[in-house]
């Protein structure tokens, strides 16, 4: 009788391994990018938090910007009152925005209100 000799087909073995390898590489790249974006947001929050004790009542907006070392994310001027707002939620990376749709919960923010004379009147800071 004749023998059936089946030859091992390598493409059916290596192709799934290749797919798994490429998939794990892509996953690791995405994970690393998300980690870097999270670290950047934490660094921004730490910079805001460390500047709060240095902001004293009665200083000018220019002095506040010099202390924080960042321009404000929002500036609101109403009835002679000026409000500067910094928030870490505005500094979330693009991949994080795409995947998580972040909101202000858990983000650090800093708000400085200036009176009609242009002097700091109130400082608020917190993690939302």
N, C-alpha and C positions, 0 to 999 in steps of 0.2 A: 504494500500500500504506500501511498505517498504521504509525506509528512507536511503538515502545515507549519511553515516557519514564518512567524510574524516578526517583522522588523520593527524596532523601536523608532517611533517618529518623534524626533526631538522638538519639532516646532510646537507640538501639543503640550510639551513639558515646560519649555523655556518661555513661551509667550505669556502664560499666566504669571510666571515669576517676574518677568519684565514689567508687566502691568502693576503687580504688587510693589515692586521696587520703585517705579516712577511715582506711583500714588503715595507711597510713604515719603518720598523726597518732597513732593508738592505739599503734603500735609506738614512736614517739618519746616518748610520755608514759610508757610502761612502762620504756623504757631510761633516761629521766631519773630516774624514781623509784628504780630499782635503783642508779643511780650515787649518788644522795643517801644511800641506805641504806648503801652501801659506805663513803662518806665518814664517816658517823656512826659506823660500827663502827671505822674507822681512828682517828678522834678519841678514842673511848673507849679504844682500845688505847694510844694515845699518852699519854693521861692516866695510865693505869696504869703505863706504862713510865717516865714522868718522875717518878713518886712513889717508885719503888723505891730510889734512892740516899738519899732523905730518911728512910726507915724504918730506925731504929737498933735494935739489940737492947736490950731492957729498957724500951721505952716501953709505955704502956698502950693498950688497945683504942680508947679515945676519941681518943687522940692519933693513932693509925693512921688512923682514919676521918677525922679532921681533915686529915691530910696527903693522903690519897687524894681527899678531897672527895666521896666517894660512899659510900653504905651498902654493906656486903658483899652479894653475890648469894646466898651461902650462909653459914650459921653452923652449925658442928658442935661440940657439946660432948660430950666423952667422957672419963671418968675424970679430971676436973679439968683436962683440956687443952681449950682452945678454938681452933678453926680458923676463920679468915675466908677466904673465897674470892671473888675477883672474876674474871669471865671475859667476854670480848667476845662469845662465842657466845650469851650470854643477851640481847644487845642488838642482835641482827640484826633488820632490819625485817620487817614482815608479808609483803610481796611477795617478798622474798628467801626467807623460810621456805616460802612457797607454791610457788615455782618451783624452788628448789635443794635444799630439805631440808638445810640446813647442818648440819655436825657440828663437833666441836671441832678438827679438823685445820686448822691455819693461824690459829687464834684465839689472841690473847694472853691470858694468865692470870696472876694474882697470888695467892699463898697466903701468909698470915701465921699462924704457930702461936704460941700463947701458953701459957706454963707454968702450973702450979698457982697461982702468985702473981699471975697476970694480967699478966705482962710478956712482951713479944715475945721469942720464943726462936729462931725460924727464919723466914726470908723466902725464898720461892721465886717466881721469875718466869721466864716463857719463852713462846715461841710454840709452840703444839702442832703 
